[in-house]
Amino acid sequence: MIRPIGFCATLRAAMIAAGLLLSGGTAALVPLAVAPAAAADEARLEIVTATGRYPFRIEIAATPQARATGLMFRKALDADYGMLFDFHREEPASFWMKNTFVSLDMIFIRADGTVANLATGTTPFSEEPVSSAGPVRFVLEVVAGTANKIGLKAGDRIVHPLVAGSK
């Protein structure tokens, strides 16, 4: 059995609601991605790198149910589209790619909007954990290759109203 990785009480509740928690209290890893029906809001954000400012249309996964479903079951994503996971506080984050058809770049972001670390070109359907390098408040998932295309690196920043000090 696979034990949960860094789960908090809210995530446990979401897993129970989503039917991901097994009878013995163990679970598979948190899905790394959200289904269209689960995403509540569409918004915009910018990624700021040394090469410029890049706008993205995003869905915000701010509820346990939306975070548990992520981008699962989507067959394609537009190049300027992503999903922003908001954990409402900084904590270590781990995702997986189970039931996710599209390879993703995962951007792990601190509460102040700085990029902590990246996981690029994730493997569709993989159950291997993809984790932050430390506590993060947000994770942004975009189509694989985006980080390389825009020159994104740790220390770059995200601009969005949820991010403290965004400008």
N, C-alpha and C positions, 0 to 999 in steps of 0.2 A: 504494500500500500504506500501511496505517496502522501506524506504529511504536508499540511499547508505551509507555505513559505511566508513568514512575516505577516500573518493575517491579524487584523484588528477586529474588534467586536462587530463593527459595522460591516466589514467585508464578510465575516462569518454569517451575519444575518442575510446579506445579499445572496450568498451562496446557497443558503437554505431556501430562500425565496425562488432562486433560479433553478433549484433542483440539482445543484452541483455538489452538495455536501452529502457524503455517504452515511449510511446508518450508524456506523461506529464512530462518527465524529471526525473521520478523516475525509480528505477531499483531494481532488486533482488540483493542479495549480490554477491560479486565477487566469481566466482567458485574457489574452492580451488585447483583444480588440472588441466593437459594439454594433448590434444589428440596427437597421434603419428605424424600426419602430421604437427602439429603446432610447434613442437620442432625443433629448428634449428640445434643445436649442440649436439653431445655426447662427453662427456669428463670424466675425473676421478677426484675424490676428496678423501680426507681422513678425517675421524672423529677421533680426538685424545681425549681419555678418560684416567682415572686413570688406566684402565685395558689394554690399548694398543692403537695401531693405526689400524683403520679399513678402508680399501679401498672400494670405491663405484664407479660404473659406473653411470654417470648421464646425463640427458638432461639438457640444460640450457634454461630456459624460460626468455629471456631478452627483448622481444618485448611485447607491450600491447596485441597483439593477442595471443601470446603463453601463457602469464600470465593469460589471461581471460579463456582459454580453459583448461590449466593444465593437470591433469591426468584423466580427464573425459573419460568415455566410455571404459576404459581399464578393462579387465576382470581379469587380474592377473599381478603381478610384481615379478621379481626375488628378492631374498633376498638381493642381493648386488646392487640393482638398485634404483635410485631415480631421482627426478627432483629438480633442484636448481632454484628458482625464484630470479631474480636480479632486484631490484627496482631502482638501480643506485644512490640512496641516502637513508639515514635513515629516516624512517617515520613509524607510526603505520601501522600494516598490519592486515587485517581480511580476512578470507577465509570461504568457505562453502564446503559441500560435495555433493551438488546436481549433479546428473548424474555420480557420482563416485562410482564404484562397489566395490572397494577394501578399506578396513579399512587402515588408514594411521597413522603414527607418523609424526607430523609436528614439525620441529625444527626451531625456530625463532633465527636468527643470526645477531649480530651487524656487522658493517663495518669492525671491526678489527678481525672478525672471532670467537669471543666468543659467546657461546650459551646464549641467553637472557632468554628464557623459552621454554618449550616443551608442546605439546598437544599430548597425546598418545592415541592410539586406537580410533581414530575418527569414527563416525558412518556413514557408507555408506548411501548416498542419503539424509542426513540431511541438512536442510536449516538453522540450528542454526549457528550463527557466531562462528568461532574459531579465537581468536585474540592474537596478541603479547602483552606482558606485558609492552611494551614501543616501542620507535622507533627501527626499525631493517632495515638493507639493504637487507638481504637475508632470504628466507625461503626454507628449504630443506624438501621435502616430501619423506618418505621411507615407506616400508611396516610396518604395525602395529606390535609391539613387538620388533622391531629393537633396540629402545632406551633402553629398559630393558635388552635385550640380551647383549649389549655391555657396559652397565653401564653408559649410557649417562646422564649427569646432567647439569644444568645451570652452566656456568663458563668453561665448556669444550670448545674445539675449533675445527674449521673446517679449513682444509688446502686446498687451491685452488688458482690458479693464480689471480682470481678476488678479492681475499681477501687480504687486506692490511697486509703486514708483514708476509705472509704465509711462513712457512718453514717446 
